[in-house]
């Protein structure tokens, strides 16, 4: 009888241990699926990070999980601006996140915030739309504290080649970068917009009041991306440029030229240069905007030099830079692309 009772007790213990093991496995699986997530869309990566963030002299616990409305986070990202530093800086405030970038980021950020724990921040690695060649990387962390969105950057529009991007993705899982420990950059600083302020002693950290009416309004529909503009074209601008090209004798029935003759003609008189000069005159006269000029310039540099050899293209962009028709950045990036092809 005693032996039978011992066997029954042993079976009960085994059943209890098995039940506890099953419960633990279910819990670990649920926790992993809910909280240990990385969300991606192409080159864009949004993930949870266990980073210590100090604010006002103390380490914080975030107000997570947090539910975002799509229009709120879209408007918040659309209204983050920076300005460049240095001798070759562009004038005025520039947007950190571009439209196509925001469209990809928003659902990932909403998902990440909805399941984040108070000890986690949201790490965001994304790539801005570029007129020419290389991508520009943004890297930041975001978290909610006192019903405000805090977003601190360590990289804003940092130039990235394709190889840099792939290397970055490989290292991402092992490298933890903490933008909250950075106070400023030599190359840029954030510019607070409506409902925003800079964190004390930081040029890279915005505190955004999400209750401000600018973030509560419906999303304003913007124009398409630069690639979409190049593919489809801005009809009014293309019509004006077509008329100009007709005056230049650039339209009408043509035959495929001999490449050697084409190179010789371009050396004598650059049609690319003439087009950009006409475009620049149109900007000066207020006929087209600077954005129109950048759009057409990007299209010309991408497409119009395809029949030239690398040496001729290098000479062409050097001349365009000397004439002030392309920027130093345009020249450097295009030159790098051409040398990589050599």
MOGI-V687522 format. One record per residue. N is the residue number from 0. RES is the residue in one small letter. SS is DSSP state (H for helix, E for strand, L for the rest). Layout:
((N;RES;SS) (N;RES;SS))
This chain:
((0;x;L) (1;x;H) (2;x;H) (3;x;H) (4;x;H) (5;x;H) (6;x;H) (7;x;H) (8;x;H) (9;x;H) (10;x;H) (11;x;H) (12;x;H) (13;x;H) (14;x;H) (15;x;H) (16;x;H) (17;x;H) (18;x;H) (19;x;H) (20;x;H) (21;x;H) (22;x;H) (23;x;H) (24;x;H) (25;x;H) (26;x;H) (27;x;H) (28;x;H) (29;x;H) (30;x;H) (31;x;H) (32;x;H) (33;x;H) (34;x;H) (35;x;L) (36;x;L) (37;x;E) (38;x;E) (39;x;E) (40;x;E) (41;x;L) (42;x;L) (43;x;E) (44;x;E) (45;x;E) (46;x;E) (47;x;E) (48;x;E) (49;x;L) (50;x;L) (51;x;L) (52;x;L) (53;x;E) (54;x;E) (55;x;L) (56;x;L) (57;x;E) (58;x;E) (59;x;L) (60;x;L) (61;x;L) (62;x;L) (63;x;L) (64;x;L) (65;x;L) (66;x;L) (67;x;L) (68;x;L) (69;x;H) (70;x;H) (71;x;H) (72;x;H) (73;x;H) (74;x;H) (75;x;H) (76;x;H) (77;x;H) (78;x;L) (79;x;L) (80;x;E) (81;x;E) (82;x;E) (83;x;E) (84;x;L) (85;x;L) (86;x;L) (87;x;L) (88;x;L) (89;x;L) (90;x;L) (91;x;L) (92;x;L) (93;x;E) (94;x;E) (95;x;L) (96;x;L) (97;x;L) (98;x;H) (99;x;H) (100;x;H) (101;x;H) (102;x;H) (103;x;H) (104;x;H) (105;x;H) (106;x;H) (107;x;H) (108;x;H) (109;x;H) (110;x;H) (111;x;H) (112;x;H) (113;x;H) (114;x;H) (115;x;L) (116;x;L) (117;x;L) (118;x;L) (119;x;L) (120;x;E) (121;x;E) (122;x;E) (123;x;E) (124;x;E) (125;x;E) (126;x;E) (127;x;E) (128;x;L) (129;x;L) (130;x;L) (131;x;L) (132;x;L) (133;x;L) (134;x;E) (135;x;E) (136;x;E) (137;x;E) (138;x;E) (139;x;E) (140;x;E) (141;x;E) (142;x;E) (143;x;E) (144;x;E) (145;x;L) (146;x;L) (147;x;E) (148;x;E) (149;x;E) (150;x;E) (151;x;E) (152;x;E) (153;x;E) (154;x;E) (155;x;E) (156;x;E) (157;x;E) (158;x;E) (159;x;E) (160;x;L) (161;x;H) (162;x;H) (163;x;H) (164;x;H) (165;x;H) (166;x;H) (167;x;H) (168;x;H) (169;x;H) (170;x;H) (171;x;L) (172;x;L) (173;x;L) (174;x;L) (175;x;L) (176;x;L) (177;x;L) (178;x;H) (179;x;H) (180;x;H) (181;x;L) (182;x;L) (183;x;L) (184;x;L) (185;x;L) (186;x;L) (187;x;E) (188;x;E) (189;x;E) (190;x;E) (191;x;L) (192;x;L) (193;x;L) (194;x;L) (195;x;E) (196;x;E) (197;x;E) (198;x;L) (199;x;L) (200;x;L) (201;x;L) (202;x;L) (203;x;L) (204;x;E) (205;x;E) (206;x;E) (207;x;E) (208;x;E) (209;x;L) (210;x;L) (211;x;L) (212;x;H) (213;x;H) (214;x;H) (215;x;H) (216;x;L) (217;x;L) (218;x;L) (219;x;L) (220;x;L) (221;x;L) (222;x;L) (223;x;L) (224;x;L) (225;x;H) (226;x;H) (227;x;H) (228;x;H) (229;x;H) (230;x;H) (231;x;H) (232;x;L) (233;x;L) (234;x;H) (235;x;H) (236;x;H) (237;x;H) (238;x;H) (239;x;H) (240;x;H) (241;x;H) (242;x;H) (243;x;H) (244;x;H) (245;x;H) (246;x;H) (247;x;L) (248;x;L) (249;x;L) (250;x;L) (251;x;L) (252;x;L) (253;x;L) (254;x;L) (255;x;L) (256;x;L) (257;x;L) (258;x;H) (259;x;H) (260;x;H) (261;x;H) (262;x;H) (263;x;H) (264;x;H) (265;x;H) (266;x;H) (267;x;H) (268;x;L) (269;x;L) (270;x;H) (271;x;H) (272;x;H) (273;x;H) (274;x;H) (275;x;H) (276;x;H) (277;x;H) (278;x;H) (279;x;H) (280;x;H) (281;x;H) (282;x;H) (283;x;H) (284;x;L) (285;x;L) (286;x;L) (287;x;L) (288;x;L) (289;x;H) (290;x;H) (291;x;H) (292;x;H) (293;x;H) (294;x;H) (295;x;H) (296;x;H) (297;x;H) (298;x;H) (299;x;H) (300;x;H) (301;x;H) (302;x;H) (303;x;L) (304;x;L) (305;x;L) (306;x;L) (307;x;L) (308;x;L) (309;x;H) (310;x;H) (311;x;H) (312;x;H) (313;x;H) (314;x;H) (315;x;H) (316;x;H) (317;x;H) (318;x;H) (319;x;H) (320;x;H) (321;x;H) (322;x;L) (323;x;L) (324;x;L) (325;x;L) (326;x;L) (327;x;H) (328;x;H) (329;x;H) (330;x;H) (331;x;H) (332;x;H) (333;x;H) (334;x;H) (335;x;H) (336;x;H) (337;x;H) (338;x;H) (339;x;H) (340;x;H) (341;x;L))
